[in-house]
Amino acid sequence: MIPVIGLAVGIALGLFLDPTVPLWLQPYLPIAVVAALDAVFGGARARLDGIFDAKVFVISFVSNVVVAALIVFLGDQLGVGAQLSTAVVVVLGIRIFGNAAAIRRHLFRA
């Protein structure tokens, strides 16, 4: 219940405060969101499998975001930012869909 309350409070604060993202950070935000979603779906799958560990989740969440942002930053420095951004989204997307499929199989037995 606490995560749901935290999500609701976060959404309300985001709508109320209407934050703006600095221009230098804008290329990294979508990648960070996809990396965070990967960690969230992985955590949900681990919870349903009965092997969830909060410490592992937090480390996974932070490291996914940092590594994905570093890869995109490196790509920008090398002049291939768009290609590496696409690669990160594809890899994390595959992981997200794999976790979503495992969650669906667990919940619906299908």
C-alpha positions in Angstrom: 0.0 0.0 0.0 2.9 2.3 0.7 4.2 2.2 -2.9 0.7 3.2 -4.2 0.5 6.1 -1.8 4.0 7.2 -2.8 3.0 7.0 -6.5 -0.1 9.1 -5.8 1.8 11.7 -3.9 4.5 11.9 -6.5 2.0 12.3 -9.3 0.1 15.0 -7.3 3.4 16.9 -6.6 4.4 16.7 -10.3 1.1 18.1 -11.4 1.0 20.8 -8.7 4.6 21.9 -9.0 4.9 21.5 -12.8 8.7 20.9 -12.8 10.7 21.8 -15.9 13.6 19.7 -17.1 16.8 21.5 -18.0 17.8 21.3 -21.7 21.0 19.5 -21.0 19.1 16.7 -19.2 16.3 16.2 -21.7 18.1 13.6 -23.9 18.7 11.4 -20.8 15.2 11.6 -19.2 13.4 9.1 -21.5 16.3 6.6 -21.2 16.2 7.0 -17.4 12.5 6.4 -17.3 12.8 3.2 -19.4 15.6 2.0 -17.2 13.5 2.7 -14.1 10.6 0.9 -15.6 12.8 -2.1 -16.2 13.8 -2.1 -12.5 10.1 -1.7 -11.4 8.9 -4.6 -13.6 11.8 -6.7 -12.4 10.9 -5.9 -8.8 7.3 -6.8 -9.4 8.3 -10.1 -10.9 10.6 -10.9 -8.0 7.8 -10.1 -5.6 5.4 -12.5 -7.3 8.2 -15.2 -7.4 8.7 -14.6 -3.7 12.4 -13.5 -4.0 12.0 -9.8 -3.7 14.7 -8.0 -1.7 14.4 -4.2 -1.2 18.2 -3.7 -1.1 18.6 -5.5 -4.4 15.7 -3.5 -5.9 17.1 -0.1 -4.9 20.6 -1.0 -6.2 19.1 -2.3 -9.4 16.9 0.8 -9.8 19.8 3.2 -9.3 22.4 1.3 -11.3 20.0 0.8 -14.3 19.4 4.5 -14.5 23.0 5.4 -14.1 24.4 2.9 -16.5 21.7 3.7 -19.2 22.4 7.5 -18.8 26.2 6.9 -19.0 25.8 4.8 -22.2 23.7 7.6 -23.8 26.2 10.2 -22.6 29.1 8.2 -24.1 27.1 8.0 -27.3 26.6 11.7 -27.4 30.3 12.3 -26.9 31.1 9.9 -29.7 28.5 11.4 -32.0 26.3 8.3 -32.1 23.9 9.3 -29.3 20.7 8.4 -31.2 22.0 4.9 -32.1 23.1 4.1 -28.5 19.8 5.5 -27.2 17.9 3.2 -29.5 20.1 0.2 -28.4 19.4 1.0 -24.7 15.7 1.2 -25.3 15.6 -2.0 -27.3 17.5 -4.0 -24.7 15.6 -2.6 -21.8 12.3 -3.0 -23.7 13.1 -6.7 -24.2 13.7 -7.1 -20.5 10.5 -5.2 -19.6 8.4 -7.3 -21.9 10.0 -10.5 -20.6 9.2 -9.4 -17.0 5.7 -8.4 -18.1 5.1 -11.8 -19.6 6.3 -13.6 -16.5 4.0 -11.4 -14.4 1.1 -12.1 -16.7 1.8 -15.9 -16.5 2.0 -15.7 -12.7 -1.2 -13.7 -12.3 -3.4 -15.3 -15.0 -1.8 -18.7 -15.3 -1.6 -18.1 -19.0 
